[in-house]
Amino acid sequence: MSDSTAGAIGGAPICALPRGARDLLPAACRRRRAITHTLLSTFEAWGYEPVATPAIEYYEVLSRGLSEADRRGCVRFIAAGSGDLVSLRADVTPQIARMLAQRWGGELPDDVVHRFSYAAEVLRQPTSAREQTEVHQVGIELIGDADPAADAELVALARAALRSVGLVDFRLDLAHTRVARGLLDALELPAGVAELAHAHLARKDRDGLARVLQSHEHPEALRRAAVALCDLFGEPARVLARAEVALRDAGVDDALAGLSATIDHLRRMDADVLSHVTVDLGEARGFDYYSGIRVRGWARGVHHPLVRGGRYDGLPRRYGVPRPATGLAIDLDAVEAGLAAQGDEVPGAEPGPAHLVVVVPADDASARAQAHAEAARARASGRRAWVQPGLSLPRAQALAEASGADRLTIVNERGATRWSREPHSWVLVEETT
């Protein structure tokens, strides 16, 4: 729609959307619904029970589980009437922790491991033109199990979920927060230098990172270990074997042992999972509340992660529940982009068989009643069916094709004509008066 057609308010089109917002039209909604249903069904098959959290929270409660950067991204406002500062949902995981704290020992027993799943939209202020304000995601949380086997379950379920919707060409990168982050923290770099070091490490720029670290006083063993992180990515067994040597004096043995144990559990659960798994010990971005294993999922042709998650044992404690926890979220936009890059349709997104009923003229009450009766009979037989007023036969046939309908009935004051869609044309099946 052009600006002249839409009109303007303050120089902007009346029908414009805020930055980072978008609509989903019918075909996109069907794809989204099919993918969401498949992913949630996969989670449920693994014992994850559905929960739903509210779209708004008290800001003080939600922010307790967020980093400073994430707090700045919250969409906040003063609630009318109460004057309370509230926030739109910016992250589901702190909400799950808050929900657990409220119902711990009551509706949620304190002697079992809890598995939750959800589908939700999270809203954050975009920091660039490419970021979405509203992120559609499904996710899981596994609360109460500190064993590396729980982390392995998380990774195996991520792989099963992505495969369930038809993704083939993807990988799951594993990292551990206490390796890269621990090493960089141990170097005690000034804020600006630390940011530069993170940037070089993210790009696997060994020489650039070495130059940054050489300009400051550091223990030689820590400096060598930090630089070695740039090369420690790839096939799990190979990376972990090299890390035992390269990081021997870096104080990260426990973290490497935890990561190795997770890989071992994956191998025992289903060795095929490892065909999708890589290890990246230099991954240090966006750890925030994560405390152990971290997983990110990537697919060919998609420039941001399909999967984000990991262990976050400290977060429930912020809400008064000292329980270990791990979880992940799957970005539905990224999954759809990955399927598109593969050239695949979304399974289950095709609309079912349909029957379009057209009434002419539109203001004929008797014909309208007959048209609605015709549509009701079609729905009773398992078809989608609806009534459109006032279309010519060519327009009705074109609309039926565009809507996926293979049956068409035209109702008027004289009776009805019924049509069937054959491979290349419409065929008149019946005419009644």
C-alpha positions as CSV (number, residue, x, y, z in Angstrom):
1,M,0.0,0.0,0.0
2,S,1.4,3.4,-1.0
3,D,1.7,6.3,1.4
4,S,-0.8,8.2,-0.6
5,T,-3.4,5.4,-0.2
6,A,-2.7,4.8,3.4
7,G,-2.6,8.4,4.6
8,A,-0.2,9.6,7.1
9,I,0.2,10.5,10.8
10,G,3.1,12.8,11.6
11,G,4.6,12.0,8.2
12,A,4.4,8.2,8.7
13,P,1.9,5.9,6.9
14,I,-1.2,5.3,8.9
15,C,-0.9,1.5,8.3
16,A,2.8,1.3,9.1
17,L,4.1,-1.1,11.7
18,P,6.7,-0.2,14.4
19,R,10.3,-1.3,13.8
20,G,10.7,-5.0,14.3
21,A,7.0,-5.9,14.0
22,R,5.3,-7.8,11.1
23,D,2.1,-9.6,10.2
24,L,1.6,-13.2,9.3
25,L,-0.9,-13.9,6.5
26,P,-2.9,-17.1,6.2
27,A,-0.3,-19.3,4.6
28,A,2.4,-18.2,7.0
29,C,0.0,-18.8,9.9
30,R,-0.7,-22.3,8.8
31,R,3.1,-23.0,8.6
32,R,3.6,-21.5,12.0
33,R,0.7,-23.5,13.5
34,A,1.9,-26.8,11.9
35,I,5.5,-26.3,13.1
36,T,4.4,-25.3,16.6
37,H,2.1,-28.3,16.9
38,T,4.9,-30.7,15.8
39,L,7.5,-29.3,18.1
40,L,5.2,-29.3,21.1
41,S,4.1,-32.9,20.3
42,T,7.7,-33.9,20.2
43,F,8.3,-32.3,23.6
44,E,5.3,-34.0,25.1
45,A,6.5,-37.4,23.8
46,W,9.6,-36.8,26.0
47,G,7.5,-36.1,29.1
48,Y,7.5,-32.3,28.9
49,E,4.2,-30.9,30.1
50,P,2.7,-27.7,28.7
51,V,2.6,-24.5,30.7
52,A,1.7,-20.9,29.8
53,T,3.1,-17.8,31.3
54,P,1.4,-14.3,31.2
55,A,2.3,-11.7,28.7
56,I,3.1,-9.2,31.4
57,E,5.0,-9.3,34.7
58,Y,6.0,-6.9,37.4
59,Y,9.2,-5.5,36.1
60,E,11.0,-5.9,39.4
61,V,10.1,-9.6,39.4
62,L,11.1,-10.3,35.8
63,S,14.3,-8.2,35.9
64,R,15.6,-10.3,38.7
65,G,16.3,-13.0,36.1
66,L,17.7,-10.8,33.4
67,S,21.1,-9.4,32.6
68,E,21.6,-5.6,32.5
69,A,21.5,-5.6,28.7
70,D,18.2,-7.6,28.7
71,R,16.7,-5.3,31.2
72,R,17.4,-2.4,28.9
73,G,15.5,-4.2,26.1
74,C,12.3,-4.7,28.2
75,V,9.2,-3.0,27.0
76,R,8.0,-1.3,30.2
77,F,5.0,0.8,31.1
78,I,3.1,2.1,34.1
79,A,-0.1,0.0,34.7
80,A,-3.2,2.2,34.6
81,G,-4.9,2.4,38.0
82,S,-2.3,0.7,40.1
83,G,0.7,2.8,39.0
84,D,2.9,-0.4,39.1
85,L,5.9,-0.7,36.7
86,V,5.2,-3.7,34.5
87,S,7.0,-5.3,31.6
88,L,5.9,-7.3,28.6
89,R,7.4,-10.8,28.5
90,A,11.0,-10.4,27.5
91,D,12.1,-14.0,28.4
92,V,10.2,-17.0,29.4
93,T,12.8,-18.7,31.5
94,P,12.7,-16.2,34.4
95,Q,8.9,-16.6,34.3
96,I,9.2,-20.3,34.7
97,A,11.5,-19.7,37.7
98,R,9.0,-17.3,39.2
99,M,6.1,-19.8,38.6
100,L,8.1,-22.5,40.2
101,A,8.9,-20.4,43.3
102,Q,5.2,-19.5,43.7
103,R,4.0,-23.1,43.6
104,W,7.0,-25.0,44.9
105,G,6.0,-27.8,47.3
106,G,2.3,-27.3,46.5
107,E,1.0,-27.8,43.0
108,L,4.6,-28.5,42.0
109,P,6.0,-31.2,44.2
110,D,9.6,-30.5,45.5
111,D,10.7,-34.1,45.3
112,V,10.5,-34.7,41.5
113,V,12.2,-33.5,38.4
114,H,9.9,-31.1,36.5
115,R,9.8,-31.0,32.7
116,F,7.9,-28.0,31.2
117,S,7.2,-27.0,27.6
118,Y,5.7,-23.8,26.2
119,A,4.9,-21.7,23.1
120,A,5.2,-18.0,23.6
121,E,6.0,-14.6,22.0
122,V,8.7,-12.6,23.7
123,L,9.0,-8.9,23.1
124,R,12.2,-6.9,23.3
125,Q,13.3,-3.5,22.1
126,P,15.3,-4.1,18.9
127,T,18.9,-2.8,18.9
128,S,19.2,-3.0,15.1
129,A,17.0,-2.8,12.0
130,R,17.4,-6.5,11.4
131,E,16.1,-7.6,14.9
132,Q,12.5,-8.5,15.5
133,T,10.6,-6.9,18.3
134,E,8.4,-10.0,18.7
135,V,10.2,-13.4,18.8
136,H,8.0,-16.5,18.4
137,Q,9.4,-19.5,20.2
138,V,8.7,-22.8,21.7
139,G,10.9,-24.1,24.5
140,I,11.5,-26.6,27.3
141,E,12.8,-26.3,30.9
142,L,14.1,-29.3,32.9
143,I,14.3,-28.5,36.6
144,G,15.7,-30.5,39.4
145,D,18.4,-32.7,37.7
146,A,22.1,-31.6,37.9
147,D,23.5,-34.7,36.2
148,P,25.3,-34.3,32.8
149,A,22.7,-36.8,31.5
150,A,20.1,-34.0,31.8
151,D,22.2,-31.8,29.6
152,A,22.5,-34.7,27.1
153,E,18.7,-35.1,27.1
154,L,18.4,-31.4,26.3
155,V,20.7,-31.8,23.2
156,A,19.1,-35.0,22.1
157,L,15.7,-33.5,22.3
158,A,16.8,-30.4,20.4
159,R,18.0,-32.7,17.6
160,A,14.8,-34.7,17.7
161,A,12.6,-31.6,17.6
162,L,14.4,-30.1,14.6
163,R,14.3,-33.3,12.7
164,S,10.6,-33.7,13.5
165,V,9.7,-30.6,11.4
166,G,11.9,-31.8,8.5
167,L,15.2,-30.0,9.1
168,V,18.2,-32.0,8.0
169,D,21.1,-29.6,7.4
170,F,21.7,-28.2,10.9
171,R,24.3,-28.5,13.7
172,L,24.2,-28.1,17.5
173,D,27.2,-26.3,18.9
174,L,28.1,-27.1,22.5
175,A,30.1,-24.9,24.7
176,H,30.7,-24.5,28.5
177,T,30.4,-21.1,30.1
178,R,33.3,-21.7,32.5
179,V,35.8,-22.3,29.7
180,A,35.8,-19.1,27.5
181,R,34.1,-16.9,30.0
182,G,36.1,-18.3,32.9
183,L,39.4,-17.7,31.1
184,L,38.5,-14.2,30.0
185,D,37.3,-13.3,33.5
186,A,40.6,-14.7,35.0
187,L,42.6,-12.3,32.8
188,E,40.8,-9.4,34.6
189,L,40.8,-7.2,31.4
190,P,39.5,-3.6,31.5
191,A,36.0,-3.3,30.2
192,G,36.9,-1.9,26.8
193,V,39.7,-4.4,26.3
194,A,37.5,-7.3,27.4
195,E,34.9,-6.3,24.8
196,L,37.6,-6.3,22.1
197,A,38.9,-9.7,23.2
198,H,35.4,-11.1,23.1
199,A,35.0,-9.8,19.5
200,H,38.3,-11.4,18.3
201,L,37.4,-14.7,20.0
202,A,33.9,-14.7,18.4
203,R,35.6,-14.3,14.9
204,K,38.2,-17.0,15.7
205,D,40.8,-14.3,15.1
206,R,43.8,-15.9,16.9
207,D,46.3,-13.2,15.9
208,G,44.0,-10.3,16.8
209,L,43.3,-11.8,20.2
210,A,47.0,-12.5,20.9
211,R,47.8,-8.8,20.1
212,V,45.1,-7.6,22.5
213,L,46.3,-9.8,25.3
214,Q,50.0,-9.1,24.7
215,S,49.4,-5.4,25.6
216,H,48.5,-6.3,29.2
217,E,50.2,-8.1,32.0
218,H,48.8,-11.6,32.3
219,P,50.1,-15.0,33.4
220,E,51.6,-16.7,30.3
221,A,49.6,-19.9,30.8
222,L,46.3,-18.0,30.8
223,R,47.2,-16.0,27.8
224,R,48.2,-19.1,25.8
225,A,45.0,-20.9,26.8
226,A,42.8,-18.0,25.8
227,V,44.4,-17.7,22.4
228,A,44.1,-21.5,21.9
229,L,40.3,-21.2,22.2
230,C,40.3,-19.8,18.7
231,D,41.2,-23.2,17.4
232,L,39.2,-25.4,19.7
233,F,36.0,-26.0,17.7
234,G,34.8,-28.9,15.6
235,E,34.1,-32.7,16.1
236,P,33.7,-33.3,19.9
237,A,36.2,-36.1,20.5
238,R,38.9,-34.3,18.6
239,V,38.3,-30.9,20.2
240,L,38.2,-32.3,23.7
241,A,41.4,-34.3,23.2
242,R,43.2,-31.2,22.0
243,A,41.7,-29.1,24.9
244,E,43.2,-31.5,27.5
245,V,46.6,-30.4,26.3
246,A,46.0,-26.7,25.3
247,L,44.1,-25.9,28.5
248,R,46.0,-28.0,30.9
249,D,47.0,-25.1,33.1
250,A,44.0,-22.9,32.6
251,G,41.9,-24.1,35.6
252,V,39.0,-25.3,33.5
253,D,39.4,-29.1,34.1
254,D,36.0,-29.4,35.8
255,A,34.2,-27.6,33.0
256,L,35.9,-29.9,30.4
257,A,35.0,-32.9,32.4
258,G,31.3,-31.9,32.5
259,L,31.3,-31.3,28.8
260,S,33.0,-34.6,28.2
261,A,30.4,-36.4,30.4
262,T,27.6,-34.8,28.4
263,I,29.1,-36.1,25.2
264,D,29.5,-39.6,26.7
265,H,25.8,-39.6,27.7
266,L,24.8,-38.6,24.2
267,R,26.8,-41.4,22.8
268,R,25.1,-43.9,25.1
269,M,21.6,-42.5,24.4
270,D,21.9,-42.3,20.6
271,A,25.2,-42.2,18.9
272,D,23.5,-40.7,15.8
273,V,22.9,-37.5,17.7
274,L,26.6,-36.8,17.6
275,S,26.4,-36.5,13.8
276,H,24.7,-33.1,14.4
277,V,26.9,-32.0,17.3
278,T,30.1,-29.9,17.3
279,V,32.0,-28.4,20.2
280,D,33.1,-24.7,20.3
281,L,35.1,-24.0,23.4
282,G,35.7,-20.4,22.3
283,E,32.0,-19.5,22.3
284,A,31.6,-16.7,24.9
285,R,28.6,-14.7,23.6
286,G,25.4,-14.2,25.4
287,F,26.0,-16.4,28.4
288,D,24.2,-14.1,30.9
289,Y,22.5,-16.5,33.4
290,Y,24.0,-19.7,32.0
291,S,26.2,-21.6,34.4
292,G,27.4,-24.7,32.5
293,I,26.7,-26.4,29.2
294,R,25.5,-24.1,26.5
295,V,23.9,-25.2,23.2
296,R,23.2,-23.2,20.0
297,G,21.6,-24.6,16.9
298,W,22.5,-23.4,13.4
299,A,21.2,-24.2,9.9
300,R,22.4,-23.5,6.4
301,G,21.1,-20.2,5.1
302,V,20.0,-18.9,8.5
303,H,22.1,-16.1,10.0
304,H,20.9,-16.4,13.6
305,P,20.5,-19.4,15.9
306,L,17.5,-21.8,15.7
307,V,18.2,-23.0,19.2
308,R,19.5,-21.2,22.3
309,G,19.8,-22.8,25.6
310,G,21.9,-24.4,28.3
311,R,22.3,-25.0,32.0
312,Y,21.2,-22.1,34.3
313,D,21.5,-23.5,37.9
314,G,21.8,-20.0,39.5
315,L,18.5,-18.6,38.0
316,P,16.0,-20.4,40.2
317,R,18.0,-19.4,43.2
318,R,17.3,-15.7,42.4
319,Y,13.6,-16.6,43.0
320,G,14.2,-18.6,46.1
321,V,14.3,-22.1,44.7
322,P,17.8,-23.7,44.9
323,R,17.2,-26.2,42.2
324,P,19.5,-27.0,39.2
325,A,17.9,-26.3,35.8
326,T,18.6,-26.6,32.1
327,G,16.5,-25.6,29.1
328,L,16.3,-24.3,25.6
329,A,14.2,-22.2,23.2
330,I,13.6,-22.8,19.5
331,D,13.1,-19.7,17.3
332,L,10.2,-20.4,14.9
333,D,11.2,-17.8,12.4
334,A,14.7,-19.3,12.2
335,V,13.2,-22.8,11.7
336,E,11.0,-21.7,8.9
337,A,14.0,-19.9,7.3
338,G,16.0,-23.2,7.6
339,L,13.2,-25.2,5.9
340,A,13.0,-22.6,3.1
341,A,16.8,-22.8,2.6
342,Q,16.4,-26.6,2.2
343,G,13.7,-26.0,-0.3
344,D,11.2,-28.0,1.8
345,E,7.5,-27.3,2.5
346,V,6.4,-27.5,6.1
347,P,4.7,-30.8,6.7
348,G,1.1,-30.4,7.8
349,A,0.8,-26.8,6.7
350,E,-1.4,-27.6,3.7
351,P,-5.1,-26.7,4.3
352,G,-7.5,-29.6,4.2
353,P,-10.1,-30.2,1.4
354,A,-12.5,-27.3,1.0
355,H,-15.8,-26.3,-0.4
356,L,-16.6,-22.7,-1.4
357,V,-20.2,-21.7,-1.5
358,V,-21.2,-18.5,-3.4
359,V,-24.6,-16.8,-3.1
360,V,-25.9,-14.5,-5.8
361,P,-27.4,-12.0,-5.3
362,A,-25.9,-11.3,-1.9
363,D,-29.1,-9.8,-0.4
364,D,-31.4,-12.8,-1.2
365,A,-32.3,-14.1,2.3
366,S,-33.6,-17.4,1.0
367,A,-30.5,-18.1,-1.2
368,R,-28.3,-17.1,1.8
369,A,-30.0,-19.7,4.0
370,Q,-29.6,-22.4,1.3
371,A,-25.9,-21.4,0.9
372,H,-25.3,-21.8,4.7
373,A,-27.0,-25.1,4.7
374,E,-24.8,-26.3,1.8
375,A,-21.7,-25.2,3.7
376,A,-22.9,-26.9,6.9
377,R,-23.3,-30.2,5.0
378,A,-19.8,-29.9,3.6
379,R,-18.3,-29.3,7.1
380,A,-20.2,-32.3,8.4
381,S,-18.4,-34.4,5.8
382,G,-15.0,-33.1,7.0
383,R,-14.3,-30.3,4.6
384,R,-13.6,-26.7,5.2
385,A,-16.6,-24.7,4.0
386,W,-17.7,-21.0,4.0
387,V,-20.0,-18.6,2.1
388,Q,-18.9,-15.8,-0.1
389,P,-21.5,-13.3,-1.4
390,G,-21.9,-11.8,-4.8
391,L,-19.1,-13.3,-7.0
392,S,-19.3,-14.1,-10.7
393,L,-18.6,-17.7,-11.8
394,P,-15.0,-16.9,-13.1
395,R,-14.2,-15.0,-9.9
396,A,-15.7,-17.7,-7.7
397,Q,-13.6,-20.4,-9.5
398,A,-10.4,-18.3,-9.1
399,L,-11.0,-17.7,-5.4
400,A,-11.8,-21.4,-4.9
401,E,-8.4,-22.3,-6.5
402,A,-6.6,-19.7,-4.5
403,S,-8.2,-21.0,-1.3
404,G,-7.4,-24.7,-2.0
405,A,-11.1,-25.6,-2.5
406,D,-11.8,-28.4,-5.0
407,R,-15.6,-28.0,-4.7
408,L,-17.7,-25.0,-5.6
409,T,-21.4,-24.4,-5.3
410,I,-23.2,-21.3,-6.8
411,V,-26.6,-20.6,-5.1
412,N,-29.1,-18.2,-6.5
413,E,-32.9,-17.6,-6.5
414,R,-33.3,-20.3,-9.2
415,G,-31.4,-23.1,-7.4
416,A,-27.7,-24.2,-7.3
417,T,-24.9,-25.4,-9.6
418,R,-22.2,-27.6,-8.2
419,W,-18.7,-27.8,-9.6
420,S,-15.7,-30.0,-9.1
421,R,-12.1,-29.1,-9.7
422,E,-10.4,-31.5,-12.0
423,P,-6.6,-31.4,-12.8
424,H,-6.9,-28.7,-15.4
425,S,-10.4,-27.3,-15.2
426,W,-13.7,-27.0,-13.4
427,V,-16.4,-29.5,-14.3
428,L,-20.1,-29.0,-13.8
429,V,-21.3,-31.9,-11.6
430,E,-25.0,-31.0,-10.9
431,E,-27.5,-28.3,-11.5
432,T,-30.7,-28.0,-9.4
433,T,-33.7,-25.7,-9.7
